[in-house]
Amino acid sequence: MDLRQQTLDWYGADGEHRRWPVSTALNGPGEAEHSGCTPRGRHYVRALIGQGQPEATVFVGRRPTGETWSAELSRQQPERDWILSRIIWLCGLESGFNRGPGVDTFRRYIYIHGTPDSEPMGEARSHGCIRMRNRDVIDLFDRLSPGVPVAIRPYP
């Protein structure tokens, strides 16, 4: 993942390559708890949540709410930070940098997740997570398994 380019690259074992636009933190890169920043460095996929759920399923606390995102639902709740379709929960690998007290990616609930298609991609606008178009996050999700490494760059 490249924070400067706002893109996520996936490389398959057979040499296949996919690139998707993303939206990372409005507050920029950073690892501190409560910073609203997207953490950098080496991570891995800790959990995959939402398998089999319909596109635009709404999640709260990593559980489907029974709602499906719509423009009308969004108008009714304009301040809601929408987590949709799939959740790819990340865990840091670097003790003291993105893992451990005060900087722990997993405990900060940093995900790659779907967002309303009305939200822009390619520009930093999230609260710390990595947002993707719903179809894109489903495509990525279906290519992953727990333990897959994830690098978020630029790395200091």
Kinemage of the C-alpha trace (Angstrom):
@kinemage 1
@onewidth
@group {chain A} dominant
@subgroup {mainchain}
@vectorlist {calphas} color= white
{ca met a 1} P 0.000 0.000 0.000
{ca asp a 2} L 1.333 3.404 -0.953
{ca leu a 3} L 0.097 6.310 1.167
{ca arg a 4} L 1.496 8.933 -1.206
{ca gln a 5} L -0.207 7.453 -4.261
{ca gln a 6} L -3.331 6.355 -2.335
{ca thr a 7} L -3.173 2.930 -3.964
{ca leu a 8} L -3.171 -0.673 -2.801
{ca asp a 9} L -1.274 -3.293 -4.803
{ca trp a 10} L -1.868 -7.040 -4.567
{ca tyr a 11} L 0.525 -9.581 -6.055
{ca gly a 12} L -0.594 -13.156 -6.645
{ca ala a 13} L 1.666 -16.201 -6.512
{ca asp a 14} L 1.231 -16.651 -10.270
{ca gly a 15} L 2.548 -13.144 -11.011
{ca glu a 16} L -0.902 -11.566 -11.263
{ca his a 17} L -0.974 -7.930 -10.123
{ca arg a 18} L -3.969 -5.796 -9.173
{ca arg a 19} L -3.996 -2.129 -8.156
{ca trp a 20} L -6.925 -0.338 -6.550
{ca pro a 21} L -7.395 3.278 -5.465
{ca val a 22} L -7.858 3.775 -1.725
{ca ser a 23} L -8.503 6.561 0.749
{ca thr a 24} L -6.325 6.658 3.858
{ca ala a 25} L -6.276 8.993 6.874
{ca leu a 26} L -7.043 12.657 6.529
{ca asn a 27} L -4.541 13.135 9.387
{ca gly a 28} L -1.796 11.455 7.353
{ca pro a 29} L 0.534 8.637 8.353
{ca gly a 30} L 1.247 7.829 11.974
{ca glu a 31} L 1.083 5.090 14.524
{ca ala a 32} L -0.023 6.778 17.757
{ca glu a 33} L -3.223 5.666 19.414
{ca his a 34} L -6.091 8.190 19.019
{ca ser a 35} L -4.168 10.007 16.261
{ca gly a 36} L -6.633 9.295 13.461
{ca cys a 37} L -3.593 8.453 11.314
{ca thr a 38} L -2.960 5.449 9.072
{ca pro a 39} L -0.151 3.304 10.535
{ca arg a 40} L 2.890 2.494 8.431
{ca gly a 41} L 5.207 -0.451 8.274
{ca arg a 42} L 4.892 -4.204 8.186
{ca his a 43} L 1.540 -5.734 9.092
{ca tyr a 44} L -0.403 -8.913 8.471
{ca val a 45} L -4.073 -9.767 7.980
{ca arg a 46} L -5.287 -10.783 11.430
{ca ala a 47} L -8.945 -11.392 10.555
{ca leu a 48} L -11.288 -11.392 7.587
{ca ile a 49} L -14.850 -10.398 8.454
{ca gly a 50} L -17.939 -10.386 6.268
{ca gln a 51} L -17.549 -13.454 4.064
{ca gly a 52} L -20.777 -14.014 2.135
{ca gln a 53} L -22.431 -10.763 3.200
{ca pro a 54} L -24.121 -8.736 0.460
{ca glu a 55} L -22.292 -5.756 -1.022
{ca ala a 56} L -22.864 -2.570 1.049
{ca thr a 57} L -23.675 -4.498 4.254
{ca val a 58} L -23.221 -2.097 7.184
{ca phe a 59} L -20.932 -3.160 10.046
{ca val a 60} L -20.695 -1.758 13.572
{ca gly a 61} L -18.281 -3.317 16.030
{ca arg a 62} L -17.291 -5.787 13.286
{ca arg a 63} L -20.834 -7.180 13.195
{ca pro a 64} L -23.403 -6.747 10.410
{ca thr a 65} L -26.215 -4.461 11.587
{ca gly a 66} L -28.823 -5.853 9.202
{ca glu a 67} L -28.687 -2.589 7.254
{ca thr a 68} L -27.609 -2.118 3.675
{ca trp a 69} L -26.059 1.251 2.895
{ca ser a 70} L -28.144 3.557 0.723
{ca ala a 71} L -28.080 7.251 -0.076
{ca glu a 72} L -31.253 7.639 2.010
{ca leu a 73} L -29.683 5.923 5.035
{ca ser a 74} L -26.646 8.146 4.603
{ca arg a 75} L -28.815 11.290 4.523
{ca gln a 76} L -30.493 10.162 7.754
{ca gln a 77} L -27.117 9.692 9.484
{ca pro a 78} L -24.661 12.139 7.863
{ca glu a 79} L -22.008 11.908 10.611
{ca arg a 80} L -21.707 8.112 10.542
{ca asp a 81} L -18.336 6.630 9.490
{ca trp a 82} L -19.541 3.835 7.214
{ca ile a 83} L -17.796 0.463 7.347
{ca leu a 84} L -19.259 -1.577 4.518
{ca ser a 85} L -19.113 -4.918 2.677
{ca arg a 86} L -15.932 -6.485 4.161
{ca ile a 87} L -13.424 -5.886 6.956
{ca ile a 88} L -9.763 -6.845 6.633
{ca trp a 89} L -8.402 -6.310 10.148
{ca leu a 90} L -4.683 -5.548 10.304
{ca cys a 91} L -2.102 -6.309 12.983
{ca gly a 92} L 1.319 -4.678 13.220
{ca leu a 93} L 4.505 -6.733 13.198
{ca glu a 94} L 6.959 -4.164 14.544
{ca ser a 95} L 7.144 -4.000 18.317
{ca gly a 96} L 7.249 -0.429 19.577
{ca phe a 97} L 6.375 0.984 16.154
{ca asn a 98} L 2.995 -0.458 15.089
{ca arg a 99} L 2.603 -3.139 17.752
{ca gly a 100} L 2.415 -2.687 21.505
{ca pro a 101} L 1.288 -0.001 23.963
{ca gly a 102} L 0.274 3.312 22.437
{ca val a 103} L 0.892 2.283 18.805
{ca asp a 104} L -0.903 -1.032 18.291
{ca thr a 105} L -2.561 -1.256 14.865
{ca phe a 106} L -4.784 -4.169 15.942
{ca arg a 107} L -5.953 -2.469 19.149
{ca arg a 108} L -6.573 0.728 17.165
{ca tyr a 109} L -9.047 -1.274 15.022
{ca ile a 110} L -7.312 -0.395 11.762
{ca tyr a 111} L -9.095 -2.081 8.862
{ca ile a 112} L -9.197 -2.148 5.125
{ca his a 113} L -12.930 -1.829 4.515
{ca gly a 114} L -15.595 -0.772 2.069
{ca thr a 115} L -17.068 2.710 2.018
{ca pro a 116} L -19.944 4.359 0.153
{ca asp a 117} L -19.181 4.633 -3.544
{ca ser a 118} L -19.992 8.351 -3.253
{ca glu a 119} L -16.806 8.820 -1.187
{ca pro a 120} L -13.747 9.866 -3.195
{ca met a 121} L -10.823 7.511 -3.705
{ca gly a 122} L -7.254 8.618 -4.307
{ca glu a 123} L -7.337 11.236 -1.578
{ca ala a 124} L -6.808 11.015 2.157
{ca arg a 125} L -10.180 11.336 3.920
{ca ser a 126} L -10.566 8.479 6.434
{ca his a 127} L -10.323 8.407 10.234
{ca gly a 128} L -7.272 6.107 10.058
{ca cys a 129} L -8.503 3.032 8.219
{ca ile a 130} L -7.960 2.249 4.559
{ca arg a 131} L -11.171 2.726 2.603
{ca met a 132} L -11.932 1.037 -0.705
{ca arg a 133} L -14.822 0.873 -3.143
{ca asn a 134} L -17.175 -1.940 -2.137
{ca arg a 135} L -16.576 -4.104 -5.198
{ca asp a 136} L -12.819 -3.583 -4.842
{ca val a 137} L -12.684 -4.584 -1.173
{ca ile a 138} L -14.753 -7.704 -1.929
{ca asp a 139} L -12.349 -8.577 -4.753
{ca leu a 140} L -9.329 -8.083 -2.476
{ca phe a 141} L -10.977 -9.946 0.430
{ca asp a 142} L -11.603 -12.981 -1.765
{ca arg a 143} L -7.871 -13.136 -2.601
{ca leu a 144} L -6.641 -13.071 1.019
{ca ser a 145} L -6.324 -15.364 3.998
{ca pro a 146} L -5.331 -14.634 7.589
{ca gly a 147} L -1.579 -14.166 7.957
{ca val a 148} L -0.998 -12.541 4.555
{ca pro a 149} L 1.630 -9.772 4.879
{ca val a 150} L 0.648 -6.152 4.257
{ca ala a 151} L 3.217 -3.355 3.854
{ca ile a 152} L 2.079 0.242 4.281
{ca arg a 153} L 4.548 2.728 2.805
{ca pro a 154} L 6.261 5.149 2.871
{ca tyr a 155} L 8.123 3.639 5.727
{ca pro a 156} L 10.186 6.046 7.861
